[in-house]
Amino acid sequence: MTMPCKLHRSDLVGCVGVDIGGQSTRIGTVLPNRTLKLISFCTQPDFDVQIDMLVDKIKLLGVDEIRRVGIGSPGPLDWKKTFVYDTPNLPWRNVSFKKLERKLGVEVLLDNDANVAGLGEATLGAGRGKRIVAGFTLGTGIGYFHIIDGHIYHGSLDVEAGHQILDPNGPECNCGQRGCLEAFVSATGIQRRYGVPPHELEDQGAWDDIALRLAQGLVNIALHTSAEVLVLCGGMLARGEMLLKPTRIYYEQMLQVYPKRYRPPVVTAKLGDRAGVYGAIVLAHVGHSGRA
């Protein structure tokens, strides 16, 4: 029987994590006293400048001997080639992090930012001690992650459960489909449907409708993954019980296949906005499945 991944912060010493966002980039490492050291800087519009900044800031972390570097980035990307394609969330187009690998002289691993945040939560946060962890990052879009035995599961390409179709006659999504989970639940979808961003939406009836769709998505991934726990991350959690209470109620009402005691609980992230950095550090430590 495979045991849950038991990872300790002390295991991560010497690994460096990079969390890249459209506005800011954060890098971090776990010090020998098991505390996290963080350095942030503005994400640079010129990729070559971004690489040079990463090299300089990574050196400032003061790691005696870097074992490996992990990076979480918005996609679409090819994690096998450390290549980021034409993504709307970054100022670069079709770039490779092999350049960073050459400049640092250590291996660099890349993955989707939702996968990386999920890896952080699965190993050090809300999913710690569980073998199979799945969940969503709720923000401008809906990211999905599926972690098995402390490694990111990709499938043949990558799993896009944020684009599962809940209603084929539903609102149009940026991906080209109609009725995606993202079209109903993301900040972008909420703005389109209700005319205000999530932090300004005060109509509980609207939040009940949003929660129903989120619960549908959670039930679907519970059934498809048989995960031990489902984790919700991201900025939408700031709405608290307006979203979470009805989501849990609908989830329990809909998920009837499993006896109640075996239903994966829906929990919220514990690492907050550091999940991406911690996840990137963990990625540097464990590697991709089959490559560690």
Secondary structure as UniProt FT lines:
FT   HELIX           9..12
FT   TURN            13..14
FT   STRAND          15..20
FT   STRAND          24..30
FT   TURN            32..33
FT   STRAND          36..42
FT   HELIX           47..60
FT   TURN            61..62
FT   STRAND          68..73
FT   STRAND          77..78
FT   TURN            79..82
FT   STRAND          83..84
FT   TURN            88..89
FT   STRAND          95..96
FT   HELIX           98..104
FT   STRAND          108..112
FT   HELIX           113..124
FT   TURN            126..129
FT   STRAND          132..138
FT   STRAND          142..148
FT   TURN            149..150
FT   STRAND          151..152
FT   HELIX           161..163
FT   TURN            168..169
FT   TURN            174..175
FT   HELIX           181..185
FT   HELIX           187..194
FT   HELIX           198..200
FT   HELIX           204..225
FT   STRAND          229..233
FT   HELIX           235..239
FT   HELIX           241..254
FT   HELIX           260..262
FT   STRAND          266..268
FT   HELIX           272..274
FT   HELIX           275..286
FT   TURN            289..291
//
